[in-house]
Amino acid sequence: MNYRVQPSAQVDESAEIGAGSSVWDLAQIREGARLGEGCVIGRGAYVGTGVRMGDNCKLQNYALVYEPAELGDGVFIGPAVVLTNDHNPRSVDPEGKQKRGGDWEAVGVKIADGASIGARSVCVAPISIGRWAMVAAGAVVTKDVPDFALVVGVPARRVGWVGRTGAKLVEHATQTGVWECPRTGSLYEEKDGTLTERNA
């Protein structure tokens, strides 16, 4: 075995865990889930049936990632984050009979490479979070989030842009529609509500 699982964690035998990954105390990895290489699953985190995670993802303590979520490479999921999976959650059907697994259609949250989801935020499926986007702690995301967007609040709304470092971008001093990373100097161009990396 080329990954580490704490004795108190539950990892289904059909789950695939990539090399160099760690699954910490009381975490649960369900049937058919697939984790890439170098992933870290924190204490008490939950990874649902068939969830797909790329390489170098981090799920912090007590994060709940319900199927059929898909996470790209390098995704950060903060403590106590919830990725939901039901449009209209009910315990019972209209006649009061308890619902079972086949009585509803699961919908998922898709998170692209490098994105970060802040502590205690909720992503309400079905939505997509773009590349290198950042969701602030405590936000409730109900709409798709563009690449590099910084979203905050309930419901979440875009309040700026972030670069690959996570730093909030600043408007370029002389070029309209151009944003700059204060840490690296990397430039990004905004057009019609979309941000792209210059020379990328």
Buried (B, 14 or more C-beta within 10 A) or exposed (E): EEBEBBEEBEBEEEBBBBEBBBBBEBBBBBEBBBBBBBBBBBBBBBBBBBBBBBBBBBBBBBBBBBBBBBBBBBBBBBBBBBBBBBEEEEEEEEEEEEEEEEEBEBBBBBBBBBBBBBBBBBBBBBBBBBBBBBBBBBBBBEEEBBBBBBBBEEEBEBEBBBBBEBBBBEEBEEEEEBBBBEEEEBBBBBEEEEBEBEEE
